[in-house]
Amino acid sequence: MNLVIAVSSSLMAAACFGIGSVLQHEAARQASMQESMRLRLLLDLARRPRWLVGLGLSVSSFAFLGFALAYGPLVLVLPLAATDLVFALPLLALRRGERLTRREKTGVVCTAGGVAVFLAVLPLTADLTPPAVHDWAPAFAVVVGSVALLAPVGARRPGWVRTAAYAVCAALMLALLDGLAKSTVGRFRADRLEVLLHWEPYALVAVGVTSLVLSQSAFQAGSLAVSLPIIDTLEPIGAVAIGIAVFGERLALTGWELTVQMLGAAAAVTGIVLLGRSPLATV
């Protein structure tokens, strides 16, 4: 474990994802709703330069995330990577020639401070052996089952319900993607190119494409004020749960430390909600 690399790479991932999400959202809102939840949506968006720049930043974000996961656990990396709104809101303000309001600044402080408090009492764990296939079964069952239930709800209900349903699906898939990235990076460090003999890289690609379709459908369906806070809240929660259940990672060891962690998490979620409700994100 290398905390400097893990923390700095996680923050770079957050910055790239936050800025990339703004650009992808602006482009996706111009696409036809008939293309929602279809691969055709990606083909349409691929002809839009702004979306391609946003996609490049998102790919860079995932590369930084993978690098961070090579040196740190999911319970450390994902809370840091979820601070992307801290980077996205100032960009939106700059693009519109506005200044951050007191509420938005409070949201930035709550998000950054809450994540810092959550991580301050986090116990460090040694690198663990990548989990076996059967260890993944519950995580896949929960994520795939939830997406199978929620995606049709989003397809039938327009407005904020559709945006929220697709965003929840995207967040769950992204959490699964984070876990697969952790496992793939671990196998690559141990086996190098023999990682291609394992199942994780291929599952990573399949889940990655699905996550991209779901996230772009969420961006297309409505405001960032609905989609991004949901993704920023549920993705790290899901990834931390996978880290604990699948990889054997740990949260705080004592009662008071766990209380501090939960208070930090609550502050971070409050900050994300405040940032998500900003007028800058409601377009």
N, C-alpha and C positions, 0 to 999 in steps of 0.2 A: 504494500500500500504506500502511495505517495500523495499526501494530502495537498501539497502545493499544486501538483499536476491535476489532481482530481477536481479541486475547487476552481482553479482558473479555467480549466476546460469546460466545466459545468456552466460557469458564467458566460463564457463565449458561446456555448450552445444556446443559452437563454437569449442572448443578444441577437444572434442570427435568426432564431425562431421568431422572436418578437417582431423584428423588422421584416422578415420574410412573410409573416402572417398578414401584416398590413398590406403589403404589395399583392399578395395572393387574394386577399379579400376584395380589394379594389377591382381586380380583374375578374374574379369569379362572379361578382354581382352583376356583371355585364353579360354573362352567359345565359342561354335559354334554360328555363326551369325544366323543360322536357328532357334535358340531358342529365338531370340530377340522379345520383346513385348509379350511373353507368360509366363504363370506361370511355364512352364517347365524349364525356365531359372533359376528360384529360386531353383528348385529341384536339378539342376546340380550344382549351386554354393554352395548349402548347403553341398556338399561333399568335399568342399575345406576349409581346416582349416583356411587359411589366410582370406578368405571371412567371415567365421563365427566370427573371432575376430573383423573384421571390422563391421560386423552386430551388434555384442555386443556393440561396441563403439557407433554406430548409435542409438541403442535402449537407451543406457545411455544418449546420447545427447537429445533424445526426452523426457526422464524422467526429465533431468535438465531443458529442455525448459518448460515442463508442470509445474514444480515447480516455475520457474520464472514467468510464466503467472498467477500463483495463487496470486502473489504479485505485479505484474506490468502490464501495458497495452501493447498491441501489438506494439504500436508506439515507446515504449521504448525497449522492449525485442528483437524484430526481427532485428533491425539494429545492435545490439550488437552480436546477434547470427550469423550474416552474416560475421563475421570476421574470419571464419574458415580457409581461405587461409593464414592468418597470422600465423596459427599454422601448416598448411599442408606443406608449402614451406620449413621451417626449417627442418621438418622431412624428406622430400625428399632429401634435401641437405645432411643431416646426413647419410641417407641410401646409398648415392652415394659417400660419402667422399668428398663433395665439400663445398665451402663457398658461402654465398649469395653475389651476385654482387651488385654494387651501385644502379642499376635500381631496383633490388628486395628489397633492403633496403628502397629505396624511396617509393616503393609500400606499404611496411609495414607501413611507417610513414603516407602516404596519407590515407590509409584505417583506421588506428587507429585514426589519428587526425581528419579526416573527420567525422567519427562516433561520436567522442567526441564533435565536434562543433555542429553537428546536435542535439545532446541530451542536450547540454548546455542551450539551450533556449526553451526546450520542456516544455509546461505547464503540471503540474501534474493533473490527473483527479481521482476522487473518484471511488471506485468499482461500476460497473454498473450492473443492472439486466441482466441476460443472454437473448439475443434476442429471439423473437418468430420465429416460422417456416417461416412465410411469410416475415420476415426481411431478411432471408437467400436466398430467391428465386433469386434476381438479381445476387448474388455472384455465386451461383451454375450454373445459366444460362450462365454467362460469362466464367467460368472455364471449364465446361463440353463442351460447344460449341466450345471453342478454342481448347481443346484437340481433339475433334472429327474432327476438320478441319486439325490440324497440324500432328497428328499421321500418317494418311495415306500418307502425304507428306514425312515424314521421312522414311516410309516403301518403298516408290518408289525411293528415291534418296539416293545413298550411299555417303560415305565420310563425310565431315564436315557438309553438309546440314542435313544428317540424325542425326548426333550427336547434332546439334543445335536444330532441331525440337523436338527431344525427350527431350532435356534439358529444353526447354521452357515449354513443357507439364509437366515435372516433377516439375519445379519451380512453376507453377500455382497450381498444385495439392498440393504441399507442403504448399503454402500460405493458401489454403483452409483448409488443415490439421491443420495448426497453429491456425486458427480461431476456428475450431471445438474443438481443445484442450483447448483453452481459455474458451469456453462456457461449456465444460464438466467439467473442473476444478472448474469453478464458481458454477455449479449445485452441484458438489460433496461437496464443502465447505458448501453449504446451506442445502443440503438434505441427505448427506452421501450416504448410499447404495440405497436410493430411486432414485439416479441418473439413475439407471438401468431401471426405468420406463419412462425415456425420450428417445428421438430419437438420441440425439447427440452421445452417446458412440458407437452405432451401425454404424452410419455414419462415425465416427472416424476410426473404424476398416476397413470399406470398402475403404475409401479414403486413409488410410494408406497403405493397400496392393497395391492399384493402384499406389500410389506414389513410392513405393519400386520397382515395376516392371518397371516403367518409368525411374527412376533414374539409375537403373542397366542397362537398355537398352541404356541409354545415355552414361554411363561409358564404356559399351561394344563396342559401335559404333565407338568411337574415343578417341582423346586426352582429358585429363583433362583441357588443355589450352582452349578448346572450351566449354566443359560442365560445369565445376565448376564456371567460371566467370558468365555464364548465370544464373545458379541457385542462386549464391550468390547475384546477382543484382536483379533479378525478384522476388525471393521469398520474401525478405523484402519489396519490393515495393508493391507487391500484398497483403502481410499481413497488411501493414500499411493502404492500401486502404480499406481492409475489416474492420480493426479497426475503421476507420472513418465512412464508409458507414453502417456497420452492428451494431457496438457496440457504436457508437456515441463518439468515442475518438477524440482528437483534436491535430492539429499541432500548430505552433506558433500563437499568438493572434494579433501581430502587423506586419505592413509591413516590418520594418527593421529586426525583429526577423525571419520572414519567409524568407527574403533574406539570412540571415545568415544560416538558416537551409538548404536552397537550395544549397548554396555554399559548406556547409559541405557535403551534399549528393553527389554533383558533385566531390568533392575531394575523397570521399570514393569510388565512382564508378571508378574514374581514378586509384586509388590504386589497386582495384580489377582487372582491366584490365591489369595493369602493372604486377601484380603477376601472372595472368593467362597466360600472354605471355612469362613467364619465360621458358627457355629451360628445367628446371626441371619438368615442367608440360606438356611438349609436347610429351611425350612418349605415 
